[in-house]
Structure formats: C-alpha cells, structure tokens
Amino acid sequence: MMYQAYQSYVDMAAPLQAVASAVTASSAAWPGLLSPNSRTREFDAFHEWLALARLTHQRPPFGIRSVQIDRQVVTVSEEVVNRTPFCSLLHFRKDVQPTLPRVLLVAPLAGHFATLLRGTVATMLAEHDVYVTDWHNARDVPLADGPFGFDDFVGHLVRFLELLGPGTHVVAVCQPTVATLAAVALMAEDDSPAQPRSMTLIAGPNDTRVNPTQVDEWTVRTPLAWFENNLIDLVPMRFPGAMRRVYPGFVQLGAFMSLDLRRHVSALIDFYNYRVQGDTGKAEVIRAFYANYFATMDLPAEFYLDTVSRVFQQHALPLGKLLIAGRRVDTRAIKHTALLTIEGEKDDICAVGQTEAAHEMCGSLPPYMKTHYMQTGVGHYGVFAGRRWEAQIYPIVRELIHDSEIRRASVHAPEGSETVC
C-alpha cells in the first residue's frame, strides 16, 4: 500500500529529523555556545535545512497574537465558533471589537492546512472581522463520521454563511471558488438573508476549459477510475481515521512541487546560503513559507474524486449541470452579491481566464457589480500572500468590501436621508 510504504519511510527518517531539530533548537537557545565562524554557520545551516525540508502532518499555528488598529495594538485570539468532524469555523477575535466588515475566508481543501493563508489573514485583520474555514486532516477523522464529498463542502459554506448572518463578505482562495459560487447561487435562489454582500474569488478553477494547462488537459483525457485506483489509499491503522479512503497530502504536495520543481529546489538552496551568510531576514521568509508548505493534510477520497470529476472533467458549473444534493446550481440567481475575481499573470496552477469565467456565469449581475483584476508578475501563491498581495491586490479587495458596505447602506437608508461617501 502506498500510504503504508510512505509512513514506514517517515518512521525510519524520524530519528535523523529529531536530531536536526534538536541541534537547531540548541543553536537558537544558546547562540554563543559555538564561535561564529564559517564552519559553525555551515553546521547550523545544514541542520536547519534538514529540519525544514521534511513533511509534517500537524497543523502549524497561525501565530497571529496582535494587530494594530488606529495606532492601538489589539490582542488577537483564535476562537472556534462552530465545528463539524471535517472543519472548524475559526474566528480571529480581538479583545477590542470595533465595527468592521465581517469576512469569511474560505481556505482550500487541497493538501495544505488553512494556515497557508496566514499572510492573507494577517493583512486583512486590521480592517476586517475575519473568520476562516479551518479544514481538518482527513486521516484524523474517524471512519464513523462518514464520508465527505463536494456536496458536503458546499453545505458547510452555506451553513457557515447562515451562521455568520446577513452582511458577511466571502473571499475564496484557489480550489474552493467553484464551491463558493455554488453556495452563493443556492442561497440566492432561496432568497436567503445571509447571502453575502460581496464575493471575491482568487485564482480558482471556475472553468478549466479556458486557457487549459497541460495538467487540465491530461485530467480530461484520464478516466476517473485511474485517479481512484492509483491515487486513493487507506489511512494506516495507527491514526484516528484508520481505514478511511483518502487522497494523501504527500501525493498532492508532490504534484504541486513537480509543476515548478526547479524553483523549489532553488529556494531551499537559497535558504541554506542565507543562513551561512547570516542573512536571517531573507532566510526567515523562506523558512516561514516552507514550514506551512510542507505541512500536508489528507483529503477525503469522495471530495477529491468529486472535484476531479465535476470541476476538471465535466465542467459542470459553467455548463449549468452541477447538482448539489439533487439541486441544479444556477449561478444566474446571484443578483445582489458584488463579484471580484483576481488572477496572477504567472499562475501555473490556475491559468489566466479560468477565474474570470465567473463573470459570464453570473449573468444577472449588473456590470457595475463585477470587477476583474489580473496581477502582473506573480504566480499562484503571490495573489494571496507576499508583497504584491499586501501592496497591490489587497487594496482592491478592501475597496470592493468597502463599496459593498456603502451600497448596502444607501439601499437601506431612510427615505429622504443622505448617505455621505
């Protein structure tokens, strides 16, 4: 079995990784223990590199303890406001609660923990009340809790939006843009008061027929049975989710890295060199990214196979054929939720045009409620984290949310009153 073979390798490598982690921790705790010559820097850098370049299966912490609001440092704590076997709705609660737009950040269920969006959260937190879908590692979910498919994912989004109530804004990153469109469409059709005021879709495969990548084309040509027979395995007996069918996170990570292996190898070499040179700032940026990137989680097999079939092979949503719990999803039902789509020029995972396709699907939205932005010079991760996200992309998201708040206030202003913008 693929999973069992992988776990056996991890168990054998664990002592070496433990030694590397211990050496790294000792060097950090007693920096003056060894004289700071080139040999000791190389020694420390090698062990830090060895400790970093390994897969983990535990969710890293978000580690956001404070945020500055109007020149005041406000303490932040994590609070689970709703929990299912497969997901926790996580609230970044501030000890001072100013009136800020409420945002549901939909993290991808694609092999990484929601903490991959730490930079996204940290940027938005000062000006928004942020909630995140913190998906659970499927290998830790007991078999007795049942399956989890694409319909269940959409159901979770509807549940969370209804729990948060009217006035919420939703921001979906990568893979869940399709499920988010479906959830908002179903809520619109039901005329739910909790349908979000705005919907931001970032680098998602809304229609992979548009500018298809080699992976998209290969997925269409490959029978679904191949994915099930070659990529799905059982969780080993030692874990809480023993015998659950999953798409292992280490397989997904390998697929991601293979798309740009040279860049990842170069980045890890740079990390070592920066440590040797004493450039801790640049090394820390790389370390922080890979600490999250190498933290992998397993996907429920049902969800993975549903996504491959419905999103990448059938193109069910753009063709108007997507069924959720037996209901056909009609994205033309969305009439009151402002739409923003964001893409990266160099995105090798979700090609340019695939996210923007949501504009055609949401045909009932007037043009003034639809915005598209394409960021030059960034790849997939650069559209939701890093300098370009903070300086160029986030301000556009903030403006959409702000304008949606003002538009809503204008619509509900008492007759004869004036709204000052």
N, C-alpha and C positions, 0 to 999 in steps of 0.2 A: 504493500500500500504506500502511495506517495507520501501521505501525511506522516505515517509512522516512520518511514525512512528519514524524512526531514527531521522529525523530533529526535530520533536517535543521534543524528549528526549534531543537533543543538546540544544534547546532553553531553556528548563527548567533548565539545568545544567549550562547555561552560566553565571548567576549572581555569583554562587559559584566559578566558574573558574576565573571570573573577579576579585573577592576579593583576591583569592590566587595569581594571577599575580600582583595585586597592592601591596600586602604585600611583595612579592619577590622583586619587583622593589624598594620599600621603603628601604628594608634592604640593597640592593646593593648601593643605593644612600647615605644612612646615616648609614654606618656600626657601628658607635659608639653610635647610638641612644639608644640601649639597652646594658646592661653589658654582656660581652661574657661568660656567664655561660652555664652550660649544658642545662638548661631549655630553654633559648633563642635560643640555637643552634638547639634544637629539634623543637622548634616553627618554626624557619626559614626553617629547613629542610623539615618539613611536608608541608608547603605551597609551597616550591619549587617543591617538589614531586607532589603535587596536580596540580600545574600549568603545569608540564611536562607531566603527564600521561593523556593526552587528545588528541583527534584527531583534527587536523586543516585542512582546505581546501584551504589555500592560499600558494602559492609557497614561500618557505623560500629564503632568498638571498644566493647567492654563497659566498659573502663576501670576495672575493679574491681581495685585493686592491694593492698588490705589489708582486714582485718576484725578487729573487736575481739571476743575470746573470753575471758571471765572476766578482764576488765581487762587483758588482754595483746593488743597489736597484732600480728596474724599476717599475714605476707605471702601474697598470693594470686597465682597464675599460671594461665594458661589452657593446658590440655593436651588435645590431640586423642587420644582413646583408641581410636577406630575411625572409619574413613572409607569412604564409598562415593562414587560420582560425584555423588550428589544430596544428601548430608548428611554432616556431621561430628558425632560424639558428643563434645561438649566437656565437659571436667571442670575445675571451678574448684578447683585443687589448692592446699592450704595447706601452708606449709613446716613447720608443726607439725600433725600429723594426729590430733586427738582422735577418740575413738569417737563418731561422730554418725550419726543415721539417714540412710541413703542415699536420695536423691530424684532421679528422672528427671523433669525439667521438659520437657514436650512443647510446643514453640513452634508457633504456627500457620504453615501454608504458605498465606498469604493475601495476598501482595503486600508484606509488610514482612519485614525481617530479624529474626532471633531477638533482636537487641539491643533491640527494642521492649520486651522483658521484663527490661531491665536492673534496674529497680526491684524486680521480683519476685525476681530472683536476689539482689540486694544485701540485701534484707530477710531471706531465708531462710538466707543463707550462714553466719551466726554459729552457728546451731543445727542445721545440716544439711550433709551432704556432697552437693553439688549437681552434677548433670550436666544438660546442655541439648542438645536436638536443634537443631543449627545448620544449617538448610536452605540449600542453595546456590542461587544465582541461575541459573535455567534457561538464560539467554542465555550463560552461561559454561560450560555443559556440552556438550561436543562431541556431534554427532549420532550418532557411532559408539557412544556409551554407551547407546543405545537409549531406549525410552520409559519414562515413569514415571507410573503410574496409582494409583488409590485402593488397589488390592491391594498395590502396592509400598510405599505409605505404611504400611499395617498391617504388612506384612512387616518393615519397618525397626523398628517399635516392638517386635515380638516379638524380633527379633534383638538389639536393644539391651538389653531387659529380661533376656534369657537371658545376655547377656554380663556384665551387672552382677550377676546371680545372685540367689539367694534373699535375702529381707529388704528388697528395694527397695520404695520407695513411688513412685507415679506421680502427677504433677499435670499436667493438660492444660488449656490455656487457649484458649478460643474454639473455632474450627473443628475442631481435632483431637479433641474429646471423643468424637465418633462413632467415629473410627478407634481411639481408646484403648479404648472399650468393646468394640469388635470384637476387638482384640488380646488383651485380658484374657480375654474369653469363650473364644477359641480356645485360649489357654494353659490355662484352667481345664478345658476339655473334654479336653485332652491330659494333664491332671494334672501339668503342668509344675511342678517345684520352684521355678521362678523367677517364678511368678505373684505379682504384687505384694501386699504386706500391706495397703496402702490405696490408694484411687484417688480423687483429688479432681478434679472436673470443674467448670470455671469458665466460665460464660457461653458455653455451647456449644449448637449446634442439634440436640440429640438427637432431638427430634420437633417439626418446624416446623408440624405440624397444630395444635399447642396455641397459642392466642392468636396467630395468624399476623399478621405485619406486612404492610404494603402490598407490600413487596418480595417476601416469601414468596408472597403470593397471585399476584403478577404472574409470578413464576418458574414456578409451577404451570401457569398459563394459556399460557405461551410455549413453543412447540416447541423441543426441544433443538437442532434444526437452525438456529434463529435465532441461538443463542449461538455455534455453531460458525462460521456464515457471517459474523457481524458482529463478534465479539469475539476471534477467534483469528487470529493473524498469524504471519509468519515472521520469525525473528531476522535482522537485516541481516548482510551478508557480513563486515563488519569485526570481528565478535565471535567468540569461540571456538565458540559454539553456533550458528553461521551455519546458516540454513535449518531450524532446529528450530521446530516449531509450538509457540507459547506463547500464554498469556493475559497480555498485557503488564501489568507492575506499574503503569504510569501510568494505565491504564484502571481498574484496581481502586482506585487511590487516588482517582481522580475520582468513582467510585461511592460510596466511603466519605464523601468530603467533601460530596457532594451531599445526604447524609442530614441534615446539620446545618451547612450552609454558613455561615449567619449566625454561629454560634458560632466557627467557624474564622477568619472574617474579623475578628470582634471580638477574638479572642485575638492575632492578628498586629498589629492596631492598638494593642492594649494593650502589646505588646512594644515598639513604636516609642515610645509615650508614656512608658513606664517608663524607657527609655534616655535620653530627653530630660530627664526629671525626675531622673535619677541614681539611680533605684531599681534597682540592679543585681541585688539578690536576686530580686525578682519577675520581672525580665526574664530572668534566667538559667533560672528554672524553665520559662518558655515556650520559650526557645531550646533547652534540652535535650530537651524533648518533640518539637519540630518537626524537630530535627536527625535524630531517628530516624524520625519520622512521614513525612518527605519522602524518606527513603531507601527506594527501591522495588526490588522484585525481580520477575522474571517467573516465572510458574507454568508447568510443563509442561502442554500442552493436554490430554493424556489425564487428568491428575489433576483439572484444573478441570472438564472436561466430566463425568467420573465423579461428582464431588461434586455438581454441579448435578442430574444425573440421579438418583443413588441417594439422596442426602440430602434434597434440596429438592423433587424431583418425585415420586419413587416412595415416599419414606419407608420405605425398605427395612428399616432396622434395627428400628424399633418394630413393623413388621408381620411381623417374623420371616422376611423374604425376602432378606436381604443375603447374597450369596455372595462369599467371598474365596478366590481360587484354586480355585473349584469347590466349596468347603465352605460349607454353610449356617451362619451365625453364630447360636448360641443363647445369649442373654445369661442365661438361667436356669441355665446351667452355672456361673456365678460364685457360689461358696458360701463362700469363705474370704477375700475381699478386701473390707475395710471401704469404704463408699462415702460420700463427702461431695459434695454439689452446692451451688454458690454462684451466685447471680444478683444483678443490680443492678436496683433499682426503676425507674430511668430508662433502661434499656438500649434503644436504638433499633435495634440490630443483631440482638441475640438476645433476644426478648421473654421476659418473666416466664412461667415454666412450662415452657419448652422444655428447659431443662437439667434441671429437677427430674423430668422424664419418665423419667429413667434409673432412678428408684426402682421404678416399675412394671415396667420391663423386667427388673430384677434381682430377680425374684420369689422366688428361692431364698434370698436373704439374709435373715436374721432382722432384725426391726425395730431391735434394739439395735446393729446394724452399719450402719445407714443414718441419715444426718443431712442435713438441708437447711437452708440459711441464705440469707435474702434481705436484702441491704444496702440500707437506705433512702438516698435522696438521691444515688445515684451512677449514672452511665451505664456504657457498655461498658468503657471503659478504667479507670474508677475501681475496678473489682472486682479488678484485679491490679496496680495502681500508684497511688501517691499516699498522702495522709494516712489516708484511710479504710481502704485496704488494710493499711497498716502498723499502725494502732492498733486496728482492729475486725475485719478479715477474717483477716489472717494468724494472730492468736492462735487462731482456730478451726481453721485448717489445722494449726497446730503441735500443738494438743490432739489432733486425730484421729490424727496420726502417733505422738504420744507414747502415746496409749491403745492403738494397734495394737501398738506395741512391747511394752507391758506385757502385753497379752492374749496375744501370741505367747509371751512368756517364761513366763507362767502355764501355758499349754498344755503346754510342753515342760519344765516344772520336774520334777526327780526326784521320785518317789513319796515322800510323807512330808515333803517340804520345804515351806517357806512363802515366798510372794512378798510382799514389802513394797511397798505402793503409796504 
